[in-house]
Amino acid sequence: MFISDELAQDYLSRGILLTFPGVGIAMGTWGFFWEVILLFAVFVLGRCQGALKASLFLVIGYIVSLLIFGVTSLNDLSFVPLAGILGIIGWQKGWPARVTFFWSAVLAGVLGALPTLAFVAQGFDADTSKVMIDATIQQYQASGLLEVMQQQGINEPQIRDLLQQGIEIYSLVIPSIFGIIAIIEFGFVFYIMRRWYKGEVEWVPFTHWRLPWYAVWGAVLGIASYLLGDQFSWPVLRGLGINLMVVYGALTLVLGLSAYIFLLQSPRIPRFLKWALILINFIYLMFSFVSIIMFGLFDLVFNFRRLPEES
């Protein structure tokens, strides 16, 4: 008796969803690739059996791992694979790709950032910061960079102050960093699965990638939260604004590249001008990055490519 490929994928996905949460805790292998494997299993099982069955097997896997390793294992678990359930629901209900991705990415980002909030509230203690700064200074000394900086008029206390500021900024944006990683995980699986089954679902080329127009309100919320938090000295609101802006910076960089490449492919733009723009982009790299981010942000509202809007 032979087992079909689809049936084998079904059984394999069930086994992954039931066992991998616990195995990940036992082996200490939770991370980017572990979550990607679970997301693939969610999509494969959800496509075959539906979102309800996929969510049931994933939740059972989490519950079993908690029963075996205790509540403290929550520190080792990640719930980002749950965002795949929303992706499957959108797939089954025929939502436009941009709508499905946006709301699933929002859920993935929130699930990725939530475990870091306790750390952000606590921050790095003085001893930890000192150890990190001392280690960095020693690396600068070993590489000769410290001497070069001192020759330029930057003394060691100034370097320590700059490193301390960098640590504070890093501790503030940790949620956005983990949120972006979670979005990348989901986006990678979402892209591969839609390419794998592109005969069954709408395939969107990179130059047509776009989020729903209302996604711009997240960026507006981030800017408003930062300005209000800064104005009234509300650190929580200010931190929310900074993290939202960091996440939107990453998203709109991708969207900006998509729109920019689309416009460069236009036959109405002379070839000489295209090569001149590309050369300018390489010469003024940082300015180009900022410009592409702003281009992607405003494309959400103005739809420079005149792509049809989907509800």
N, C-alpha and C positions, 0 to 999 in steps of 0.2 A: 504494500500500500504506500502510495506516494503522498507527500504533503505538499500542497501548492505553495508557491512563494508568498502569496498573500497570507495564507494561514500560518506559515512559519514566522512571518513578520508580526502577525497578531500575537502568537504565543511568546515570541522573544520580547516584544514590547511589554506584555503583561509581567513577564519575569523581571524585566529591568525596573519597572515602576514599583513592584512589590519588594525587591531586594536591594536596589542600589542606595536608597536612603540609609538603610542600616549598614550596608557594606562600606559606604562612604565614611560613616562615623567610625567604624571599626578600623579601617585602614588609614584614616586621616587624609582621604583623597578628595574631599569636597573642594571644589574650585570651578574654574571656567569650564574645563572640558567635561567634568562630571555633570554640571548643570546642562550643558549642551546635549549630552547623551540622554538625559532625562527629558529634555524638551523634544528631541527627536522621537523618543518613545511615546510621549503624549500625542504628538501629531500623527504618528503612524497608527496608533491604536484608536485615536479619535476619528481618523478618516475611515477606518474599517468598522468601528463599533459605536461611534458617536461620542460627543463630549461628556455625557453623563457617565458612561462606563470608564472612559479615560480618567476622569476626575475621581471616580470611586477607587480605582486601583492605585492612583497616586496618593490619595488621602490614606488608604489602608497602609501603604508603604511607610508613610510618615508616622502613623499611629503605632505600627509594629516597632519601628526604630525607637520611638519614645518609650514604649513599654519595656524594651530590652535594655536601653542605655539610660533611662531616666530623663527627668525634665531638664537636667543640666545639658543634655545633648542638643537642646535648642540653640546653644551657642555655636554648634558646628553645622547646623542645618541651614539651608537656603531655600526659600519658598518661591524663587523666581520661576521654576518650572510650572507653577500654577498659572502663570500668564499664558502658557500655551493653551489652556482650556478656553480662554476668551478668544484666542486665535482660531481654534477649531469651531467655536460657535459662530464667529463671523464668516468662516469658510462655508459652513453648512447653510447659513441663512442668506448667503449670497451678497454679503456686504461688499462694497468696493474695497479694493486692496488697501488704499490709503486710509480708509476709515478703520478697517480691521487692524492694520499695523499701528495706527496712532493710539487707539485705546488700549491695545495689548501692550504697546511699548510704555504707555503711562503706568499700567499695572506692574509691568516688569521693573520699571525704574523705582516705583514706590516700594515694591517688595525687596529690591536690592539695597535701597537706602535705609529702610527701617532699622535693621540690626545695628547700624552705625550711630543712631541718634544718642544712645546711652553714652557711647564713647565721646561724642562731640560735646555733650553736656558736661562730662568730666574733664575732657581735654588732657593734654600731656602735663604731668606733674613736673615740678621744678627739677627734680633729680633726673628724670628721663630726658628732659630737654637738655640739661647740662651734659649728659653722656653723649647724646646725639651731636651736640655742638663740638664737644671735645674730639669725638671721632672724626668729624668733618675737618676740623682744624689740622689734625694729625695727617689726614690724607692730603690736604693742601700743602703741608710742610714736606711730605714725602715726594710729592710731584713737582715741587718748586713753584707752585702757583702762589703760595703765600708770599714768597719773596717778590714775585712779579707785582702782586697787588700792593705790597708795601712800597715798592719803587714808584708806584703811581699815586702815592699819597694816602692809601687806605690802610690804617693800622689795624691791629688785631682786635681791639675793643669794638671798632666799627664793624668789622666782619662778624663778630659775635652778635652784635645787635641786628645786623641784617639776617643772619641765620635764625635768630629768635623770632623775628618777624615772619620769616618764611615758614617756620614751624607752626606759628599761630594761624597763618593763612591756610596751610595744609590741613590742620585739624578742623578748620571751619568748612572746607570744601570736600571733606571726605565723603559725606552723603552723596554729593553730585558725582564724584568719581566712581563710587560703587553703583550708583544709578546708571551712569553711562555704560559701565561694564555689563550690567544686566540688560540694557537695551541692545548692546552689541550682540550678546548671546542670543537674545530672542530674534533680533534682525537677521543674524546669520542663519539660524534654523528656518525662519520664515522664508528667507530667500531660497535656500536649498530645496525646501519642501515644495514651494510653488514652481520651481524649475523642474523638479522631479515629476510633479503631476501637472505640468503646464497644459496638458491636453484636457484636464478636467476643470482648471481654474484659469482666470484671466492672467496672462503674463504681461508684466509691465517692464519695458526696457529701462535701463538706468536713466536715460535722458528724459524719461517721463515720470520719474519719481516725484511725488508731491504729497503733502499732508493736506487734510481738510482745511479750508480757509479759517475755521474757528480755532485751529491750533495756535494762531497768533496770540490769542488771549492768554495763553500760558506765559509767553514772553512779556506781555503787558503786565501780568500779575507779578512777575519777577522784578521788573523795573520799578513798579509801584511799591512793592514790599520793601525793596532796598532803599528807595528814597524816603519812605515814611519811617522805616526803622532807623535810618541814619539821622533824620530830622528830629525824631522824638527819643532817640537813644534807646530803642527797643532792640536788643541784640537778637532775640529770636526771629523777629520779623525781618531784620536786616540779613540774618543768616539764611532765612528762607529765600529771600530775594537773590542773594549771591549764588546760591546753589541752583536755583531755577535758571538764572542767566548762564551759568556754566553749562548746564544740560542743553539749553537751547542753542548755545554757541556751537556745541558739537553737532546737534541735529541740523541747524541751518547751514553749517559748513558743508555737509553732505548735500543738502538741497541746493545750495548755491552752486556747487560743482556740477550737479545735474543740470541746472538751468543754464549755466555758463557753457557747458559742452554742447547743449542743445542749440544755443545761439551760435556757437562757433561752427556748427555743422550747416548753418543756413547758407544756401547758395547766393543769397543777396549780399553777403559780406565778402569783399574781395580777399583773395588768398593772401596777398601781401599784408593786409590789415590783421588777419588772423595770426600770422607768424609774428607780427610786431607786438600784438597783445600778449602772446605767449612769452616772448622774450622779455617784455616789461614785467610780466608776472614773476619770472625767475630773478630778475634784477632787484625788484622791490618785493621780496617774498613776504615780509610781515604785513606790509600795506595790502598786498594781494589777499592774504588770509582774511584780514578784517573786511576788505571789500566784498569778498565772496560770501562771508557770513552775513553781512548786511544785505547783499543781493538775494540770498536765500530767504532771509526774514521777510523782506518786502515782497518777494515772489508769492508768499502765502496770501497776501492781500491783493496785489495787482495782477497776479497771474501773467507774468511777462511772456510766457510761451503760448498763451491763449489755449491752454488745454481745457477740454470740457470738464466742468465741475460736476461731481457726482454727489448725490444726496446720501 
